[in-house]
Amino acid sequence: MGILRVLVCIFCPPLAVIDKGCGSVLIIFLLTLCGWVPGVIGALIINNKR
């Protein structure tokens, strides 16, 4: 995971997981609606998986 991807995860979590599938985008979008921090953490976790 590159530094650009980490920055996108921090500033716009749903955009960071757009290439992981529709379910991931929906989950991260809902987490971001609940609070910014859960969305960022979820995006970082999903993007860290290989």
C-alpha distance matrix in Angstrom:
0.0 3.8 6.8 8.3 6.3 7.2 10.5 11.1 10.6 13.1 15.6 15.7 14.2 16.0 14.8 11.1 12.0 14.7 13.4 13.5 17.2 20.1 20.3 16.9 17.7 21.1 20.0 17.6 20.4 22.9 21.0 20.6 24.3 25.1 23.4 20.5 19.1 19.0 17.2 14.4 14.2 14.4 11.6 9.2 10.7 10.7 7.1 6.5 9.2 9.3
3.8 0.0 3.8 5.4 5.3 6.5 8.9 10.1 10.8 12.7 14.6 15.3 14.8 16.8 15.0 11.6 13.6 15.8 14.9 15.7 19.4 22.0 22.7 19.2 19.3 22.8 22.1 19.3 21.6 24.5 22.6 21.6 25.3 26.3 24.3 21.0 19.9 20.5 18.5 15.4 15.9 16.6 13.5 11.3 13.6 13.7 10.0 10.0 13.0 12.9
6.8 3.8 0.0 3.8 5.4 5.0 6.3 8.7 9.8 10.7 12.4 14.0 14.1 16.7 14.9 12.0 14.7 16.9 16.9 17.9 21.3 23.5 24.1 20.5 20.1 23.5 22.7 19.5 21.4 24.3 22.2 20.7 24.3 25.4 22.8 19.4 18.4 19.6 17.8 14.3 15.4 16.7 13.7 11.5 14.6 15.2 11.8 12.0 15.5 16.0
8.3 5.4 3.8 0.0 3.8 5.4 5.1 6.3 8.6 9.9 10.7 11.7 12.4 14.6 12.2 9.8 12.9 14.5 14.7 16.4 19.5 21.5 22.6 19.2 18.3 21.7 21.5 18.2 19.7 22.9 21.3 19.4 22.8 24.4 22.1 18.6 18.4 19.6 17.1 14.1 15.9 16.7 13.3 12.1 15.4 15.2 11.9 13.2 16.4 16.9
6.3 5.3 5.4 3.8 0.0 3.8 5.4 5.1 6.1 8.7 10.0 10.2 9.8 11.8 9.8 6.7 9.4 11.5 11.7 12.9 16.1 18.2 19.0 15.5 14.9 18.4 18.0 14.9 16.8 19.9 18.3 16.9 20.5 22.0 20.0 16.8 16.4 16.9 14.3 11.6 13.1 13.4 9.8 8.9 12.0 11.5 8.2 10.0 13.0 13.9
7.2 6.5 5.0 5.4 3.8 0.0 3.8 5.4 5.0 6.3 8.8 9.9 9.4 12.4 11.4 8.3 11.0 13.8 14.5 14.9 18.1 19.8 20.0 16.3 15.9 19.0 18.0 14.6 16.7 19.3 17.1 15.7 19.4 20.4 18.0 14.6 13.7 14.7 12.7 9.4 10.6 11.9 8.9 7.1 10.6 11.4 8.6 9.6 13.2 14.8
10.5 8.9 6.3 5.1 5.4 3.8 0.0 3.8 5.3 5.1 6.2 8.3 9.2 12.3 10.9 8.9 12.3 14.5 15.9 16.9 19.7 20.9 21.5 18.0 16.8 19.7 19.1 15.5 16.7 19.6 17.6 15.4 18.8 20.2 17.5 13.9 13.7 15.4 13.2 10.0 12.3 13.8 10.8 10.0 13.7 14.3 11.8 13.3 16.8 18.4
11.1 10.1 8.7 6.3 5.1 5.4 3.8 0.0 3.8 5.4 5.2 5.5 6.5 8.9 7.1 5.6 9.3 11.0 12.8 14.1 16.6 17.6 18.5 15.1 13.5 16.5 16.4 12.9 13.8 17.0 15.7 13.4 16.7 18.6 16.5 13.0 13.5 14.7 11.7 9.3 12.1 12.7 9.3 9.7 13.2 12.9 10.7 13.2 16.1 17.7
10.6 10.8 9.8 8.6 6.1 5.0 5.3 3.8 0.0 3.8 5.8 5.6 4.5 7.7 7.6 5.2 8.0 10.8 12.7 13.0 15.4 16.4 16.5 12.9 11.9 14.6 13.8 10.2 11.8 14.6 12.7 11.0 14.6 15.9 13.9 10.7 10.5 11.2 8.5 5.8 8.4 8.9 5.8 6.2 9.8 9.9 8.5 10.8 13.7 16.0
13.1 12.7 10.7 9.9 8.7 6.3 5.1 5.4 3.8 0.0 3.8 5.9 6.1 9.9 10.1 8.7 11.6 14.2 16.3 16.6 18.9 19.4 19.3 15.9 14.6 16.8 15.7 12.0 13.1 15.4 13.1 10.8 14.2 15.3 12.5 8.9 8.7 10.7 8.6 5.5 8.6 10.4 8.3 8.3 11.9 12.9 11.8 13.4 16.7 19.2
15.6 14.6 12.4 10.7 10.0 8.8 6.2 5.2 5.8 3.8 0.0 3.8 6.4 9.4 9.0 9.0 12.2 13.9 16.6 17.5 19.3 19.4 19.9 16.8 14.7 16.7 16.5 12.7 12.7 15.4 13.9 10.8 13.6 15.4 12.8 9.2 10.5 12.6 10.0 8.1 11.7 12.9 10.6 11.5 15.0 15.4 14.2 16.5 19.5 21.7
15.7 15.3 14.0 11.7 10.2 9.9 8.3 5.5 5.6 5.9 3.8 0.0 3.8 5.8 5.6 6.6 9.4 10.6 13.7 14.7 16.0 15.8 16.5 13.7 11.2 13.3 13.5 9.9 9.6 12.8 11.9 9.0 11.7 14.1 12.4 9.3 11.1 12.1 8.8 8.0 11.6 11.7 9.1 11.2 14.3 13.8 13.0 15.9 18.4 20.6
14.2 14.8 14.1 12.4 9.8 9.4 9.2 6.5 4.5 6.1 6.4 3.8 0.0 3.8 5.5 5.2 6.9 9.1 12.0 12.1 13.5 13.5 13.6 10.4 8.6 10.8 10.3 6.6 7.5 10.5 9.3 7.3 10.7 12.6 11.2 8.5 9.6 9.6 5.9 5.5 8.7 8.1 5.5 8.2 10.9 10.3 10.1 13.1 15.2 17.7
16.0 16.8 16.7 14.6 11.8 12.4 12.3 8.9 7.7 9.9 9.4 5.8 3.8 0.0 3.8 5.4 5.6 6.5 10.0 10.2 10.8 10.2 10.8 8.2 5.4 7.8 8.5 5.5 5.5 9.2 9.3 7.9 10.4 13.0 12.7 10.9 12.5 11.6 7.8 8.8 11.4 9.6 7.3 10.7 12.6 10.8 11.1 14.6 15.9 18.2
14.8 15.0 14.9 12.2 9.8 11.4 10.9 7.1 7.6 10.1 9.0 5.6 5.5 3.8 0.0 3.8 5.5 5.3 8.6 10.2 11.2 11.3 12.9 10.4 7.6 10.7 12.0 9.2 9.1 12.9 13.1 11.3 13.8 16.5 15.8 13.4 15.0 14.7 10.9 10.9 13.7 12.3 9.1 11.8 14.1 12.2 11.3 14.9 16.5 18.0
11.1 11.6 12.0 9.8 6.7 8.3 8.9 5.6 5.2 8.7 9.0 6.6 5.2 5.4 3.8 0.0 3.8 5.8 7.7 8.8 11.0 12.2 13.2 10.0 8.5 12.0 12.3 9.3 10.7 14.1 13.4 12.1 15.3 17.4 16.3 13.7 14.3 13.9 10.5 9.4 11.6 10.4 6.7 8.6 11.1 9.3 7.8 11.3 13.1 14.7
12.0 13.6 14.7 12.9 9.4 11.0 12.3 9.3 8.0 11.6 12.2 9.4 6.9 5.6 5.5 3.8 0.0 3.8 5.5 5.3 7.4 8.9 9.7 6.5 5.9 9.5 9.8 7.8 9.8 12.9 12.6 12.4 15.3 17.2 16.9 14.9 15.3 14.0 10.6 10.6 11.9 9.5 6.4 9.0 10.1 7.3 6.8 10.6 11.3 13.0
14.7 15.8 16.9 14.5 11.5 13.8 14.5 11.0 10.8 14.2 13.9 10.6 9.1 6.5 5.3 5.8 3.8 0.0 3.8 5.6 6.2 7.3 9.5 7.6 5.8 9.5 11.1 9.8 10.5 13.9 14.6 14.1 16.4 18.9 18.9 17.1 18.2 16.9 13.3 13.7 15.4 12.9 10.0 12.7 13.9 10.8 10.2 14.0 14.3 15.3
13.4 14.9 16.9 14.7 11.7 14.5 15.9 12.8 12.7 16.3 16.6 13.7 12.0 10.0 8.6 7.7 5.5 3.8 0.0 3.8 5.6 8.3 10.6 8.9 8.6 12.2 13.5 12.5 13.9 17.0 17.5 17.4 19.9 22.1 22.1 20.2 20.8 19.3 16.1 16.0 17.1 14.6 11.6 13.6 14.2 10.8 9.7 13.1 12.9 13.0
13.5 15.7 17.9 16.4 12.9 14.9 16.9 14.1 13.0 16.6 17.5 14.7 12.1 10.2 10.2 8.8 5.3 5.6 3.8 0.0 3.8 7.2 8.1 6.2 7.5 10.7 11.2 11.0 13.1 15.6 15.8 16.5 19.1 20.7 21.0 19.6 19.7 17.7 14.8 15.1 15.4 12.4 10.2 12.2 11.9 8.1 8.2 11.4 10.3 10.9
17.2 19.4 21.3 19.5 16.1 18.1 19.7 16.6 15.4 18.9 19.3 16.0 13.5 10.8 11.2 11.0 7.4 6.2 5.6 3.8 0.0 3.8 5.6 5.6 6.5 8.9 10.3 11.1 12.5 14.7 15.8 16.7 18.6 20.5 21.4 20.5 21.1 18.7 15.8 16.9 17.4 14.1 12.4 15.0 14.5 10.8 11.7 14.8 13.5 14.2
20.1 22.0 23.5 21.5 18.2 19.8 20.9 17.6 16.4 19.4 19.4 15.8 13.5 10.2 11.3 12.2 8.9 7.3 8.3 7.2 3.8 0.0 3.8 5.5 5.2 6.2 8.7 10.0 10.5 12.4 14.3 15.2 16.5 18.6 20.0 19.5 20.6 18.2 15.3 17.1 18.0 14.5 13.3 16.5 16.1 12.7 14.1 17.4 16.4 17.6
20.3 22.7 24.1 22.6 19.0 20.0 21.5 18.5 16.5 19.3 19.9 16.5 13.6 10.8 12.9 13.2 9.7 9.5 10.6 8.1 5.6 3.8 0.0 3.8 5.4 5.1 6.2 8.6 9.8 10.7 12.3 14.1 15.4 16.8 18.5 18.5 19.1 16.2 13.8 16.0 16.2 12.5 12.3 15.5 14.4 11.3 13.7 16.5 15.2 17.0
16.9 19.2 20.5 19.2 15.5 16.3 18.0 15.1 12.9 15.9 16.8 13.7 10.4 8.2 10.4 10.0 6.5 7.6 8.9 6.2 5.6 5.5 3.8 0.0 3.8 5.4 5.1 6.1 8.4 9.9 10.5 12.0 14.1 15.4 16.4 15.9 16.2 13.5 10.9 12.6 12.8 9.2 8.6 11.7 10.9 7.8 10.1 13.1 12.3 14.4
17.7 19.3 20.1 18.3 14.9 15.9 16.8 13.5 11.9 14.6 14.7 11.2 8.6 5.4 7.6 8.5 5.9 5.8 8.6 7.5 6.5 5.2 5.4 3.8 0.0 3.8 5.5 5.2 5.9 8.6 9.8 10.3 12.2 14.3 15.2 14.4 15.6 13.4 10.2 12.1 13.4 10.3 8.9 12.5 12.9 10.1 11.5 15.0 14.9 17.0
21.1 22.8 23.5 21.7 18.4 19.0 19.7 16.5 14.6 16.8 16.7 13.3 10.8 7.8 10.7 12.0 9.5 9.5 12.2 10.7 8.9 6.2 5.1 5.4 3.8 0.0 3.8 5.5 5.0 6.2 8.6 9.8 10.5 12.5 14.3 14.5 15.9 13.3 10.7 13.5 14.6 11.3 11.2 14.9 14.8 12.4 14.6 17.7 17.5 19.8
20.0 22.1 22.7 21.5 18.0 18.0 19.1 16.4 13.8 15.7 16.5 13.5 10.3 8.5 12.0 12.3 9.8 11.1 13.5 11.2 10.3 8.7 6.2 5.1 5.5 3.8 0.0 3.8 5.4 5.2 6.2 8.6 9.9 10.7 12.5 12.9 13.6 10.4 8.5 11.5 11.8 8.4 9.3 12.8 12.1 10.4 13.2 15.8 15.6 18.4
17.6 19.3 19.5 18.2 14.9 14.6 15.5 12.9 10.2 12.0 12.7 9.9 6.6 5.5 9.2 9.3 7.8 9.8 12.5 11.0 11.1 10.0 8.6 6.1 5.2 5.5 3.8 0.0 3.8 5.4 5.0 6.0 8.5 9.8 10.4 9.9 10.7 8.2 5.4 8.1 9.1 6.3 6.4 10.1 10.5 9.2 11.3 14.1 14.8 17.7
20.4 21.6 21.4 19.7 16.8 16.7 16.7 13.8 11.8 13.1 12.7 9.6 7.5 5.5 9.1 10.7 9.8 10.5 13.9 13.1 12.5 10.5 9.8 8.4 5.9 5.0 5.4 3.8 0.0 3.8 5.5 5.1 6.2 8.8 9.9 9.8 11.8 10.0 7.0 10.1 12.0 9.8 9.6 13.3 14.2 12.8 14.5 17.6 18.4 21.1
22.9 24.5 24.3 22.9 19.9 19.3 19.6 17.0 14.6 15.4 15.4 12.8 10.5 9.2 12.9 14.1 12.9 13.9 17.0 15.6 14.7 12.4 10.7 9.9 8.6 6.2 5.2 5.4 3.8 0.0 3.8 5.4 5.0 6.4 8.7 10.1 11.8 9.3 7.7 11.4 12.6 10.4 11.5 15.0 15.2 14.3 16.7 19.3 19.8 22.9
21.0 22.6 22.2 21.3 18.3 17.1 17.6 15.7 12.7 13.1 13.9 11.9 9.3 9.3 13.1 13.4 12.6 14.6 17.5 15.8 15.8 14.3 12.3 10.5 9.8 8.6 6.2 5.0 5.5 3.8 0.0 3.8 5.4 5.1 6.3 7.5 8.4 5.6 4.7 8.4 9.2 7.6 9.4 12.4 12.6 12.6 15.1 17.1 18.1 21.4
20.6 21.6 20.7 19.4 16.9 15.7 15.4 13.4 11.0 10.8 10.8 9.0 7.3 7.9 11.3 12.1 12.4 14.1 17.4 16.5 16.7 15.2 14.1 12.0 10.3 9.8 8.6 6.0 5.1 5.4 3.8 0.0 3.8 5.3 5.0 4.9 7.3 6.3 4.1 7.4 9.6 8.9 9.5 12.5 13.8 13.9 15.4 17.8 19.4 22.6
24.3 25.3 24.3 22.8 20.5 19.4 18.8 16.7 14.6 14.2 13.6 11.7 10.7 10.4 13.8 15.3 15.3 16.4 19.9 19.1 18.6 16.5 15.4 14.1 12.2 10.5 9.9 8.5 6.2 5.0 5.4 3.8 0.0 3.8 5.4 7.1 9.9 9.0 7.8 11.1 13.1 12.3 13.2 16.2 17.3 17.2 19.0 21.5 22.8 25.9
25.1 26.3 25.4 24.4 22.0 20.4 20.2 18.6 15.9 15.3 15.4 14.1 12.6 13.0 16.5 17.4 17.2 18.9 22.1 20.7 20.5 18.6 16.8 15.4 14.3 12.5 10.7 9.8 8.8 6.4 5.1 5.3 3.8 0.0 3.8 7.0 8.8 7.4 8.0 11.2 12.3 11.9 13.8 16.4 17.0 17.5 19.7 21.6 22.9 26.3
23.4 24.3 22.8 22.1 20.0 18.0 17.5 16.5 13.9 12.5 12.8 12.4 11.2 12.7 15.8 16.3 16.9 18.9 22.1 21.0 21.4 20.0 18.5 16.4 15.2 14.3 12.5 10.4 9.9 8.7 6.3 5.0 5.4 3.8 0.0 3.7 5.6 5.8 6.7 9.0 10.5 11.2 12.7 14.8 16.0 17.0 18.7 20.4 22.3 25.7
20.5 21.0 19.4 18.6 16.8 14.6 13.9 13.0 10.7 8.9 9.2 9.3 8.5 10.9 13.4 13.7 14.9 17.1 20.2 19.6 20.5 19.5 18.5 15.9 14.4 14.5 12.9 9.9 9.8 10.1 7.5 4.9 7.1 7.0 3.7 0.0 3.8 5.7 5.3 6.3 8.8 10.1 10.7 12.4 14.4 15.6 16.6 18.3 20.6 23.9
19.1 19.9 18.4 18.4 16.4 13.7 13.7 13.5 10.5 8.7 10.5 11.1 9.6 12.5 15.0 14.3 15.3 18.2 20.8 19.7 21.1 20.6 19.1 16.2 15.6 15.9 13.6 10.7 11.8 11.8 8.4 7.3 9.9 8.8 5.6 3.8 0.0 3.8 5.4 5.1 6.2 8.5 9.9 10.6 12.3 14.2 15.4 16.4 18.8 22.3
19.0 20.5 19.6 19.6 16.9 14.7 15.4 14.7 11.2 10.7 12.6 12.1 9.6 11.6 14.7 13.9 14.0 16.9 19.3 17.7 18.7 18.2 16.2 13.5 13.4 13.3 10.4 8.2 10.0 9.3 5.6 6.3 9.0 7.4 5.8 5.7 3.8 0.0 3.8 5.5 5.1 6.0 8.5 9.9 10.5 12.1 14.1 15.2 17.0 20.6
17.2 18.5 17.8 17.1 14.3 12.7 13.2 11.7 8.5 8.6 10.0 8.8 5.9 7.8 10.9 10.5 10.6 13.3 16.1 14.8 15.8 15.3 13.8 10.9 10.2 10.7 8.5 5.4 7.0 7.7 4.7 4.1 7.8 8.0 6.7 5.3 5.4 3.8 0.0 3.8 5.5 5.1 6.1 8.6 9.9 10.5 12.1 14.0 15.8 19.2
14.4 15.4 14.3 14.1 11.6 9.4 10.0 9.3 5.8 5.5 8.1 8.0 5.5 8.8 10.9 9.4 10.6 13.7 16.0 15.1 16.9 17.1 16.0 12.6 12.1 13.5 11.5 8.1 10.1 11.4 8.4 7.4 11.1 11.2 9.0 6.3 5.1 5.5 3.8 0.0 3.8 5.5 5.1 6.1 8.6 10.0 10.5 12.1 14.6 17.8
14.2 15.9 15.4 15.9 13.1 10.6 12.3 12.1 8.4 8.6 11.7 11.6 8.7 11.4 13.7 11.6 11.9 15.4 17.1 15.4 17.4 18.0 16.2 12.8 13.4 14.6 11.8 9.1 12.0 12.6 9.2 9.6 13.1 12.3 10.5 8.8 6.2 5.1 5.5 3.8 0.0 3.8 5.5 5.2 6.2 8.7 10.0 10.5 12.8 16.3
14.4 16.6 16.7 16.7 13.4 11.9 13.8 12.7 8.9 10.4 12.9 11.7 8.1 9.6 12.3 10.4 9.5 12.9 14.6 12.4 14.1 14.5 12.5 9.2 10.3 11.3 8.4 6.3 9.8 10.4 7.6 8.9 12.3 11.9 11.2 10.1 8.5 6.0 5.1 5.5 3.8 0.0 3.8 5.5 5.1 6.1 8.5 9.8 11.1 14.7
11.6 13.5 13.7 13.3 9.8 8.9 10.8 9.3 5.8 8.3 10.6 9.1 5.5 7.3 9.1 6.7 6.4 10.0 11.6 10.2 12.4 13.3 12.3 8.6 8.9 11.2 9.3 6.4 9.6 11.5 9.4 9.5 13.2 13.8 12.7 10.7 9.9 8.5 6.1 5.1 5.5 3.8 0.0 3.8 5.4 5.2 6.0 8.4 10.3 13.3
9.2 11.3 11.5 12.1 8.9 7.1 10.0 9.7 6.2 8.3 11.5 11.2 8.2 10.7 11.8 8.6 9.0 12.7 13.6 12.2 15.0 16.5 15.5 11.7 12.5 14.9 12.8 10.1 13.3 15.0 12.4 12.5 16.2 16.4 14.8 12.4 10.6 9.9 8.6 6.1 5.2 5.5 3.8 0.0 3.8 5.6 5.2 5.9 8.9 12.0
10.7 13.6 14.6 15.4 12.0 10.6 13.7 13.2 9.8 11.9 15.0 14.3 10.9 12.6 14.1 11.1 10.1 13.9 14.2 11.9 14.5 16.1 14.4 10.9 12.9 14.8 12.1 10.5 14.2 15.2 12.6 13.8 17.3 17.0 16.0 14.4 12.3 10.5 9.9 8.6 6.2 5.1 5.4 3.8 0.0 3.8 5.5 5.1 6.6 10.3
10.7 13.7 15.2 15.2 11.5 11.4 14.3 12.9 9.9 12.9 15.4 13.8 10.3 10.8 12.2 9.3 7.3 10.8 10.8 8.1 10.8 12.7 11.3 7.8 10.1 12.4 10.4 9.2 12.8 14.3 12.6 13.9 17.2 17.5 17.0 15.6 14.2 12.1 10.5 10.0 8.7 6.1 5.2 5.6 3.8 0.0 3.8 5.5 5.6 8.8
7.1 10.0 11.8 11.9 8.2 8.6 11.8 10.7 8.5 11.8 14.2 13.0 10.1 11.1 11.3 7.8 6.8 10.2 9.7 8.2 11.7 14.1 13.7 10.1 11.5 14.6 13.2 11.3 14.5 16.7 15.1 15.4 19.0 19.7 18.7 16.6 15.4 14.1 12.1 10.5 10.0 8.5 6.0 5.2 5.5 3.8 0.0 3.8 5.5 7.7
6.5 10.0 12.0 13.2 10.0 9.6 13.3 13.2 10.8 13.4 16.5 15.9 13.1 14.6 14.9 11.3 10.6 14.0 13.1 11.4 14.8 17.4 16.5 13.1 15.0 17.7 15.8 14.1 17.6 19.3 17.1 17.8 21.5 21.6 20.4 18.3 16.4 15.2 14.0 12.1 10.5 9.8 8.4 5.9 5.1 5.5 3.8 0.0 3.8 6.4
9.2 13.0 15.5 16.4 13.0 13.2 16.8 16.1 13.7 16.7 19.5 18.4 15.2 15.9 16.5 13.1 11.3 14.3 12.9 10.3 13.5 16.4 15.2 12.3 14.9 17.5 15.6 14.8 18.4 19.8 18.1 19.4 22.8 22.9 22.3 20.6 18.8 17.0 15.8 14.6 12.8 11.1 10.3 8.9 6.6 5.6 5.5 3.8 0.0 3.8
9.3 12.9 16.0 16.9 13.9 14.8 18.4 17.7 16.0 19.2 21.7 20.6 17.7 18.2 18.0 14.7 13.0 15.3 13.0 10.9 14.2 17.6 17.0 14.4 17.0 19.8 18.4 17.7 21.1 22.9 21.4 22.6 25.9 26.3 25.7 23.9 22.3 20.6 19.2 17.8 16.3 14.7 13.3 12.0 10.3 8.8 7.7 6.4 3.8 0.0
